């Protein structure tokens, strides 16, 4: 990689409409491709991609958000954070009502990775230049004020650098270091583009080491999206409480894989109080493959334990109550991890 990074956004990009030759417009803005060299990364905003692909429509924004939403993650007043059909978790499903005529909205591209591949292939076909392509969109971040651009589509590019197994200059092992370089490139591009300058295209130069040979599309930006249940924050704080108490089987996935038995026991003890015993017995039910299953747990609880609360804790931790019995003044809760 080069220690020097260059980013620029050309002027003069016209308004994009449905059916326009996006590759032609991008190359015209880049002096018919004369400004490009092998190893450059061309970044285009999702909005111009969507406009060229006919993803602009007249109508109600809320209806468009509902259409694009797979499930609600969190809501605070009028703000809705949702998981959309692309698997992205973002405000209003990525539906945008800015920089379009009043009464119109722009939806995200149907397949941003495919859009990136098409643009990359066209640039190579028309100019012979091997570039990576990133389709960008603006997104908020948990725990941080403000927004930044991220990659929602990518082609011909390594979207992440895996440093796991390597060591730093001091000899410390890097266990989970995975820079999302496609997102970093998208953020760098946005600095040159600006939000109101009418420059939807940018070129990032200096990371040619990330650009793949012609004909290799790479994993795409979709590979950066965690699967539902793979994120530690699958529900908003309030929503997680409600979903766990409601106990709808359809709401399980965002809570993730079943927690370990000792973690479940500790959580239940915290909820029901110090009366819970610490003598829970772990009983493996899958003798043939015990390592593949955390097992069945029997929890001895005080007789006045709130069963609704216990059930909610079990639900949130990926376990299901299979039975209640009495043992003297205690109640015995038999639970099993959810396997589907």
N, C-alpha and C positions, 0 to 999 in steps of 0.2 A: 504494500500500500504506500501511497505517496504521503509525505508529511504535510503536503499543501493541498488544500481543497478550494476549488473555484465554483461559484454558483452564480448564474445570471438568468434573468427572465427577459425575453425579447418583448419589445413593444409591437403594436400594430396587429394584434390578433383580432379578427373581426368577430362580431356576434355569431355564435354557432346555432344552427337550426337543424331540425330533424332531417336526416338524409345527407348532411354535409360530409364531404371527404375530410375526415379529421386528420388523417395522416398528411394529406396535401396542405391543409391549413397550418399544421405544425411545422412542416418542412419549409413552407413559404416564410413563416415567421423566423426561421433559422437560416435564411438566405439559401433556400432550396437545399438545405442540408450541408452547405459549405461550412457552417459553424460547428459541425459535429465531427468527432473523431472516434475511432474504436475505443471502447471502454467508457464512453460517456453514459450517464443515466438521464434519460428524458423523463421528466415528471409532468403529469397533466392532472388538473383538478378533476374530480369525479363529476363536477357540474357540467363541464364542456363535453365529457364523454357521454353523460346522460342526455344532454341536449342533442348531440349528434345521433344518438341511438333512439331518439323519440320517447324519452322517459319524462318529458314535461307534459303536464296536463292541466286543464282548467278544472277547478273544483275545490271542494272543501279540504283544507289541510288535515283536519282531524280524521276525516274519512280515509285519507291517504295513509296517515300514521297507523290506523287500525289495520289497513290492508297489508302493510309491510311488517307488522308486529307478529312475532311468534308467541311471546309472552311478556307480561309486565314484570320488570325486575324491582322497581321502586317508584314511588310517586310521592311528591311533596308539593301540594297545591296543584298548580297547572303543569308543573314540570313532571314529565314522564320519562324514566329511563327504561328502555325496553331491549330485549334481544330480538333482532330483526331476522328476516329470512336468510341473510348471509351469515348469521351467527354472531354478528357484531353487537355489542352492548353499547348503546349510545342514546342520547336524548332524541326523542321524537322519531326514532327508527331511521334517522338520517334524512328524513324528508325536509326539504329546504324551500323556503318561500322568498329568499333574497335573490337579487339580481335576475329577477324574472318579472314579467308584467303582473300587475295587481290582479289577484284572483287566480293566479297560476302557482303550481308547485313543481319542484323537481324531485324525482325519486332517484335513489342510487341505481347504478347500472345493474342489469340482471345478473351479470357474471363479470365482475371487474377483472379477474385474472384473464378471462378470455379476451376482454377488451384490450388489456395490456399486451397479450400475445399478438393480437391482430395488428396493433400499432407497431410493435417491434418488427414483425415480419414485413410490414409495408415499408418501414424505414429502410430495412436491409434490402428489400427488393428494388426500391427506387434509387438508393444511393450507394449500396454496397457497404454501408457502415454498420458495424456491429455494436448496438447500444442495448443497455437495459432500459426497461420502461417501468415506471411506478405510477399508479393511479392513486391520487391522494384525496383525503377528506378530513374535515376538522372534527376533533373529538375532545371531550372533556376527560379529566383523569380523576380517579378516586384519590382523595386526600390532598388534592392540589387545586388551587384556584386557577381559573383561566382554561384556555384550550390550546391545543397544538395539532398540527396536521400529522396524520398517520397514513400508512400504506394500506389501502383496502384492495388493491390489485397490483400484481407485479409479474414481470416476465423477463426471462434471460438474466436473472439476478439471484444471488444467494441472499435470501431475506433475513437470515440470522447467521451469526458466527458462533460456532460451538467451541468454547474454550474448556469444556469439561475434560478432565484428565491431564491438562497442561499445568505448568507451574509458573508462578510469577518470578520476577528477578531475584526474590529472596528465597525461592524454593518452596513457597507455600502452594499447596495444590488448589486448583480452581475446580470446584465441584459442580456448581450449577450456573456458571457465568455464561450467559447466552445473549449478547447484545443484539437487539432487533434492529439491524442496520437499515432495513428498508424503511422503518419508521423514522430513524434518524435522518435518512436522506430526504424523506418527505418533509420533515420539520425544517431542514436546511433550505429546501426549495421554497417553502412558504415565506421565509425571511426575504427572499428576493422578489417573490411574486406580490406580496402584500395582499390585503383583503379587498381593497377598493380601487386598485390601480389598473384593473383590466388586463392583467398579465397571467393567464391561466397555465402557461407553459414555462418550465424552467429546466435548465441543464445543470447537472452536478458532475463535476470533473475531479478526478483524483482518487477514485475508488474503482479503477478498472479491474482490480483483483477480484471484485465481487461479480463482475459481468461474465456470463457464461458464453461459450462458443456458439456460433450461429446454429440454429436448429435445436438448441437445448433451452427449454422454457423454464426449467427450475421448478421448485415446489410451489411457487405462487404465494401471495399474501394470505390466502386462506389457511395456509399451514401455521400461521401465527395465531389463529383463533383457537382458544382453548375450548374443548368440548363441553357441552352442558354437564355440570357436575364436576368438571375438572378445575373450576375456579373456586377459590375460597369464599367468594362473595357472590354466590349465585342468586341470593335474594337481598333486598335492602333490609336494614335492621328491623324496621317495623313489620315489613312483609314476612320476614322469616318467622316471627312470633305467631302471626296470624295463620300462616300456612301450616306450621307445626301443630298448632292447636286444632285446626280444622281437620288435619290428617287425611287429606285427599291423596290417594295413591298417585294421581297424575302430577302431584307437586313434589314428588320425591327426588327426581333426578338432580335438580340444582343443589341439593344438600350434599351431594357427592357420595363416595363409597362409604360403607359402614365403618364406624370408628372402632378402635380396639376395645375389647371388653372392659379393661380397667379405666379407659377414658369415659365409657358410658356409665360405669358405676360411680365414678367421681362426679359426673354431671348430675346424676340422679340424687346422690347424697347431698349435693349443694342445694338442690331444689326442695327435697323433703325434710332436710334438717339433719341434725346430728344423731337422730334416732335410728338412722339406717345402719345396719350392721356392716362390718367390713369382712364378712366371712362368705361372700358370694363364691359360688363354686363354678369353675369353668368346666363344661362338659362338651367334649368334641362329639359331634353327631355324624361327621363324615369320616369314619375310621379309615376308609380306603385312601382318602386324599385330605388328611387333616391340615396340611399346609395351605390348601386352596380355600379354606373356609375358617373364619375366626371362631366358629363354634357357637354352641347354645349356652346361654348364661341363665342361672337361677339367682335372682336377687331377693334377699330377705329384707322386707321393709316394715316399718312400724305400722300398726293396724290402722292408724288414722291418716296414712299417707294419701295425698291427693292423687287419685288414679288418673284423672284428666291430665294433670301436670306431668306425671310419670310417662304417660302415653305420648305426650308432646315431645318430651326429651328424647324418648326412644325414636320417635319419628325423625326428629332433626338429626339424630346420630346414625340413621340408616338401619335401625332395628325395628322389629315388629313384635308386639306382645302376642304370645300364643296361648296364654292362660294365666288365671289367678287362682290361688288356693290359700287356705288358712293353715297356719302352723302355730298353734297356741294364740298368743296375742299379736303375732306378726302376720303379715300377708306375704305370700311368696309369688313373685312375678317371674314368669317363664318367658324369656325373649329369645328371638333368633334374628340373625342379620338378614337383611333383604338381599337376595342374590340376583334379582332381575331389575 
